[in-house]
Amino acid sequence: MRPGRRRSAAVVTVGKWDTGRVTPEDLAHLRRARDLMDREYAKPLDVPTMARQALMSPSHFSRQFRAAYGETPYTYLMTRRIERAMALLRRGDLSVTDVCMEVGCTSLGSFSARFTEVVGETPSAYRARCHDETAVVPACVAKAWTRPSRIKEAQASGPA
């Protein structure tokens, strides 16, 4: 960095708490961890593993990740797993149990509860439903259209 130049940082406020500054360098490190979650979602990943990828301590990583992306690392990882599970269930050739294990979840009950919370229906009901409307849509558009997001849901429901 040149002398006399200030490093820009985004100040993110969640509720009444100032969660700190996320510098461009931190964002680059956080993207490495997010890419790891996107790529290795089916493997057992914990916060210390993701924090090592981001070159941060686990607690600092969790705070910075939430400040940058609006959700915790675990929530982001589970959303990616649910997103992949939705794609596998739309295919219809795997059972719900097989899909659960395929996306890296070890408990069918926890997977079903989280799927229902995020998607709004059980995995079995989602699998049984007709998905022909997404068959004619380009894959990139269908992915964005069907992507589950807790952030969108929170914004849609408004302040409590």
C-alpha positions as CSV (number, residue, x, y, z in Angstrom):
1,M,0.0,0.0,0.0
2,R,1.3,3.5,-0.8
3,P,2.1,5.9,2.0
4,G,-0.7,8.3,2.7
5,R,-3.5,6.0,1.3
6,R,-6.1,4.7,3.7
7,R,-7.3,1.2,3.4
8,S,-11.0,1.1,2.8
9,A,-13.2,-1.0,5.0
10,A,-16.9,-1.7,5.2
11,V,-18.6,-1.1,8.5
12,V,-21.3,-3.7,9.0
13,T,-23.9,-3.2,11.6
14,V,-26.2,-6.1,12.6
15,G,-29.0,-4.9,14.8
16,K,-27.6,-2.5,17.3
17,W,-24.2,-4.1,17.4
18,D,-21.3,-2.9,15.3
19,T,-19.6,-6.2,14.2
20,G,-16.4,-4.4,13.1
21,R,-14.7,-3.7,9.9
22,V,-14.2,-6.1,7.0
23,T,-11.1,-5.1,5.1
24,P,-10.5,-6.1,1.5
25,E,-7.7,-8.4,2.7
26,D,-10.2,-10.1,5.1
27,L,-12.7,-10.5,2.3
28,A,-10.1,-12.2,0.1
29,H,-9.4,-14.7,2.9
30,L,-13.1,-15.2,3.7
31,R,-13.7,-16.0,0.0
32,R,-11.1,-18.8,0.2
33,A,-13.1,-20.3,3.1
34,R,-16.4,-19.8,1.3
35,D,-15.0,-21.4,-1.8
36,L,-13.9,-24.4,0.3
37,M,-17.5,-24.7,1.6
38,D,-18.9,-24.5,-1.9
39,R,-16.4,-27.1,-3.2
40,E,-16.3,-29.5,-0.2
41,Y,-19.8,-29.2,1.1
42,A,-20.2,-33.0,1.3
43,K,-17.2,-33.4,3.6
44,P,-17.2,-32.9,7.3
45,L,-16.3,-29.2,7.7
46,D,-16.0,-27.4,11.0
47,V,-15.3,-23.8,11.9
48,P,-11.6,-24.4,12.8
49,T,-11.0,-26.0,9.4
50,M,-12.7,-23.2,7.6
51,A,-10.9,-20.6,9.7
52,R,-7.5,-22.2,8.8
53,Q,-8.4,-21.8,5.2
54,A,-9.2,-18.1,5.8
55,L,-5.9,-17.7,7.9
56,M,-7.9,-16.5,10.9
57,S,-8.7,-17.7,14.4
58,P,-12.0,-19.5,14.6
59,S,-13.8,-16.8,16.6
60,H,-12.5,-14.0,14.4
61,F,-13.4,-16.0,11.3
62,S,-17.0,-16.5,12.5
63,R,-17.4,-12.8,13.4
64,Q,-15.9,-11.6,10.1
65,F,-17.8,-14.1,8.0
66,R,-21.1,-13.0,9.5
67,A,-20.2,-9.4,9.1
68,A,-19.3,-9.9,5.4
69,Y,-22.0,-12.3,4.3
70,G,-24.9,-11.8,6.8
71,E,-25.0,-15.4,8.1
72,T,-22.8,-17.7,10.1
73,P,-20.3,-20.1,8.4
74,Y,-22.4,-23.1,9.6
75,T,-25.6,-21.6,8.2
76,Y,-23.9,-20.9,4.8
77,L,-22.6,-24.4,4.7
78,M,-26.0,-25.9,5.5
79,T,-27.7,-23.7,2.9
80,R,-25.2,-25.0,0.3
81,R,-26.0,-28.6,1.3
82,I,-29.7,-28.0,1.1
83,E,-29.3,-26.4,-2.3
84,R,-27.4,-29.4,-3.6
85,A,-30.0,-31.7,-1.9
86,M,-32.8,-29.9,-3.8
87,A,-31.0,-30.5,-7.1
88,L,-30.6,-34.2,-6.3
89,L,-34.2,-34.6,-5.1
90,R,-35.4,-32.9,-8.4
91,R,-33.7,-35.7,-10.3
92,G,-35.8,-38.2,-8.5
93,D,-33.5,-41.2,-8.8
94,L,-32.2,-41.1,-5.2
95,S,-34.0,-41.7,-1.9
96,V,-34.2,-39.0,0.7
97,T,-31.7,-41.0,2.9
98,D,-29.3,-41.3,0.0
99,V,-29.5,-37.6,-0.7
100,C,-29.0,-36.8,3.0
101,M,-25.7,-38.8,3.0
102,E,-24.6,-37.5,-0.4
103,V,-24.7,-33.9,0.7
104,G,-22.7,-34.6,3.9
105,C,-25.4,-34.8,6.5
106,T,-25.1,-37.6,9.0
107,S,-28.5,-37.4,10.6
108,L,-31.7,-37.9,8.5
109,G,-33.8,-36.3,11.2
110,S,-31.6,-33.1,11.4
111,F,-31.4,-33.0,7.6
112,S,-35.2,-33.2,7.2
113,A,-35.8,-30.6,9.8
114,R,-33.3,-28.2,8.3
115,F,-34.6,-28.9,4.8
116,T,-38.1,-28.2,5.9
117,E,-37.1,-25.0,7.7
118,V,-35.2,-23.6,4.6
119,V,-37.4,-24.9,1.7
120,G,-40.8,-24.8,3.4
121,E,-41.7,-28.5,2.7
122,T,-40.3,-31.9,3.7
123,P,-37.7,-33.5,1.4
124,S,-40.1,-36.3,0.5
125,A,-42.8,-33.8,-0.5
126,Y,-40.2,-31.8,-2.5
127,R,-39.0,-34.9,-4.2
128,A,-42.6,-36.0,-5.1
129,R,-43.6,-32.6,-6.5
130,C,-43.5,-32.1,-10.2
131,H,-40.4,-30.0,-11.2
132,D,-41.2,-29.7,-14.9
133,E,-41.3,-25.9,-14.7
134,T,-37.5,-25.8,-14.1
135,A,-36.7,-28.2,-16.9
136,V,-37.1,-25.6,-19.7
137,V,-35.2,-22.9,-17.8
138,P,-31.5,-22.6,-18.4
139,A,-29.5,-24.2,-15.5
140,C,-27.9,-20.9,-14.4
141,V,-31.3,-19.3,-14.1
142,A,-32.9,-22.3,-12.4
143,K,-30.0,-22.4,-9.9
144,A,-30.5,-18.7,-8.9
145,W,-34.3,-19.1,-8.9
146,T,-34.4,-22.2,-6.6
147,R,-31.4,-21.2,-4.4
148,P,-32.6,-21.2,-0.7
149,S,-31.6,-18.2,1.3
150,R,-32.3,-17.3,4.9
151,I,-31.2,-13.7,4.2
152,K,-34.0,-13.2,1.7
153,E,-36.5,-14.8,4.0
154,A,-35.5,-12.5,6.9
155,Q,-35.7,-9.4,4.7
156,A,-39.1,-10.5,3.3
157,S,-40.6,-10.9,6.7
158,G,-39.4,-7.5,7.8
159,P,-38.7,-6.3,11.4
160,A,-40.4,-8.2,14.1
